[in-house]
Amino acid sequence: MKSFFGRTGNFACLGARKRESKGDLNNDRQDCLSHQNGHGQKGFTLLELIMILVVIAIVLPLALMPFTESVKGIGNPTLATNIAAEARSAMEIELAAVDAAFPATATYTKPTVTKTVLDVSYSTTISGQVGNMAAGTTTFTQAAGGNYVIVTVTTTATKGGSTAGTYTFNAIKAKNF
């Protein structure tokens, strides 16, 4: 008898059943393999890890494609961000002005404001349309209440004599008096 980690006996592998002296070795080998794979083994096999990597390699470009196409379509992402910032800044100022003094006419357009930063010229136009929810018209009716203004801010960036981008921003401001 052989001694194996303090055990004596005729074992095909550690943890397998004792082999008969005249028994078939093949059955013992299969028992040994199934025993090793089924008990105490945790984690992924190499084949499973490779399959996961293949799936990720296929799915990742498909997920990133819309994002990369939209960034390429902008042309100059910094310029697009600056145009949007100019429009939002003008919108905040206009909404504060509407809150302070509600427009007295049904429609209005403010003069275009032009601002140049470095070599880019930003032209911002603000327009508004007054409506009344109670009367159902676009006529300002102070007595009816339920008045609102739809404010539109359009900012156009010009660089080197040609239009580099346009951003339009809409908001609604309600005032009840």
C-alpha positions as CSV (number, residue, x, y, z in Angstrom):
1,M,0.0,0.0,0.0
2,K,1.1,3.5,-0.8
3,S,0.9,6.4,1.6
4,F,-0.6,9.6,0.2
5,F,-0.9,12.6,2.6
6,G,-1.3,10.4,5.6
7,R,-3.7,8.1,3.9
8,T,-3.0,4.6,3.0
9,G,-4.7,2.6,0.2
10,N,-4.8,2.2,-3.5
11,F,-6.4,5.5,-4.7
12,A,-6.6,6.6,-8.3
13,C,-6.6,10.2,-7.1
14,L,-7.1,12.1,-3.9
15,G,-10.8,12.1,-2.9
16,A,-11.8,9.3,-5.1
17,R,-13.2,6.0,-3.9
18,K,-10.8,3.2,-3.1
19,R,-10.0,1.1,-6.2
20,E,-10.4,-2.6,-6.0
21,S,-7.1,-4.3,-6.7
22,K,-8.6,-6.0,-9.8
23,G,-11.0,-3.2,-10.7
24,D,-11.2,-1.1,-13.8
25,L,-8.9,2.0,-13.6
26,N,-10.9,4.0,-16.2
27,N,-14.0,4.3,-14.0
28,D,-11.9,5.5,-11.1
29,R,-10.3,8.2,-13.3
30,Q,-13.8,9.5,-14.4
31,D,-14.9,9.6,-10.7
32,C,-11.7,11.5,-9.9
33,L,-12.3,14.1,-12.6
34,S,-15.9,14.6,-11.7
35,H,-15.1,14.9,-8.1
36,Q,-12.4,17.5,-8.7
37,N,-14.6,19.6,-11.0
38,G,-17.7,19.5,-8.9
39,H,-16.5,20.1,-5.3
40,G,-14.6,23.0,-4.0
41,Q,-13.8,24.5,-7.4
42,K,-14.9,28.1,-7.8
43,G,-14.4,30.7,-10.6
44,F,-14.4,30.7,-14.3
45,T,-12.6,28.4,-16.7
46,L,-10.3,29.9,-19.3
47,L,-12.8,29.1,-22.0
48,E,-15.6,31.0,-20.2
49,L,-13.3,34.0,-19.7
50,I,-12.4,34.0,-23.4
51,M,-16.1,33.9,-24.4
52,I,-16.9,36.8,-22.1
53,L,-14.1,38.8,-23.7
54,V,-15.3,38.0,-27.2
55,V,-18.9,39.1,-26.3
56,I,-17.5,42.4,-24.8
57,A,-15.4,43.0,-27.9
58,I,-18.5,42.6,-30.1
59,V,-20.9,44.7,-28.0
60,L,-18.7,47.6,-27.0
61,P,-18.2,49.1,-30.4
62,L,-21.9,48.8,-31.1
63,A,-22.6,50.7,-27.9
64,L,-20.1,53.4,-28.5
65,M,-20.9,54.0,-32.2
66,P,-23.8,56.4,-31.7
67,F,-21.8,58.5,-29.3
68,T,-18.8,58.8,-31.6
69,E,-21.0,59.6,-34.6
70,S,-22.7,62.4,-32.7
71,V,-19.4,63.9,-31.5
72,K,-18.0,63.8,-35.1
73,G,-21.2,65.5,-36.4
74,I,-20.6,68.6,-34.2
75,G,-17.3,69.5,-35.9
76,N,-16.1,71.5,-33.0
77,P,-17.5,70.4,-29.6
78,T,-16.0,73.3,-27.7
79,L,-17.7,75.8,-30.1
80,A,-21.0,74.0,-29.7
81,T,-20.8,74.1,-25.9
82,N,-20.0,77.9,-26.1
83,I,-23.0,78.6,-28.4
84,A,-25.3,76.7,-26.0
85,A,-23.8,78.6,-23.0
86,E,-24.5,81.9,-24.7
87,A,-28.1,81.0,-25.4
88,R,-28.7,79.7,-21.9
89,S,-27.2,82.9,-20.4
90,A,-29.4,85.1,-22.6
91,M,-32.5,82.9,-21.7
92,E,-31.8,83.3,-17.9
93,I,-31.6,87.1,-18.3
94,E,-34.8,87.2,-20.4
95,L,-36.8,85.1,-18.0
96,A,-35.7,87.3,-15.1
97,A,-36.9,90.3,-17.1
98,V,-40.2,88.7,-17.9
99,D,-40.7,87.9,-14.2
100,A,-40.0,91.5,-13.3
101,A,-42.2,93.1,-15.9
102,F,-44.6,90.9,-18.0
103,P,-44.7,92.0,-21.7
104,A,-47.5,94.3,-22.7
105,T,-47.8,93.1,-26.3
106,A,-48.8,89.8,-27.8
107,T,-45.4,89.3,-29.5
108,Y,-42.1,91.0,-29.2
109,T,-38.5,90.8,-30.5
110,K,-35.5,92.3,-28.8
111,P,-32.6,93.7,-30.7
112,T,-29.9,91.3,-31.7
113,V,-26.9,91.3,-29.3
114,T,-23.5,90.5,-30.7
115,K,-20.6,89.4,-28.6
116,T,-17.1,88.5,-29.9
117,V,-14.9,86.1,-28.0
118,L,-11.5,85.4,-29.5
119,D,-12.2,85.0,-33.2
120,V,-15.8,83.8,-32.8
121,S,-18.8,86.2,-33.1
122,Y,-22.0,85.2,-31.2
123,S,-25.2,86.9,-32.3
124,T,-28.2,86.3,-30.0
125,T,-31.8,87.1,-30.9
126,I,-34.6,86.9,-28.3
127,S,-38.3,86.8,-29.2
128,G,-41.4,86.1,-27.2
129,Q,-45.0,85.3,-27.8
130,V,-47.6,86.0,-25.1
131,G,-50.5,83.6,-24.6
132,N,-53.5,83.3,-22.3
133,M,-54.6,79.9,-21.1
134,A,-58.0,81.2,-19.9
135,A,-58.9,83.0,-23.1
136,G,-57.3,80.5,-25.4
137,T,-55.8,83.1,-27.6
138,T,-52.4,84.7,-28.1
139,T,-53.6,88.0,-26.8
140,F,-52.4,89.3,-23.6
141,T,-55.4,89.7,-21.3
142,Q,-54.4,90.9,-17.9
143,A,-57.8,90.6,-16.4
144,A,-58.3,87.0,-17.4
145,G,-55.2,85.7,-15.6
146,G,-53.4,82.5,-16.8
147,N,-50.9,84.5,-18.9
148,Y,-47.7,82.9,-20.2
149,V,-44.8,83.8,-22.4
150,I,-43.0,81.5,-24.8
151,V,-39.4,82.8,-25.1
152,T,-37.2,81.7,-27.9
153,V,-33.4,82.5,-27.9
154,T,-31.4,81.8,-31.0
155,T,-27.6,82.1,-30.9
156,T,-25.6,81.9,-34.1
157,A,-21.8,81.7,-34.0
158,T,-19.8,83.1,-36.9
159,K,-16.2,82.2,-37.4
160,G,-14.1,83.5,-40.3
161,G,-17.1,85.0,-42.1
162,S,-19.1,81.7,-42.2
163,T,-21.7,80.3,-39.8
164,A,-20.1,77.9,-37.4
165,G,-23.3,76.8,-35.6
166,T,-26.7,77.8,-34.4
167,Y,-28.4,76.9,-31.1
168,T,-32.1,77.6,-30.4
169,F,-33.5,77.4,-26.9
170,N,-37.2,77.6,-25.9
171,A,-38.7,78.2,-22.5
172,I,-42.1,79.1,-21.1
173,K,-42.7,81.5,-18.3
174,A,-46.2,81.7,-16.7
175,K,-47.4,84.6,-14.6
176,N,-50.8,84.9,-13.1
177,F,-52.2,88.4,-12.4
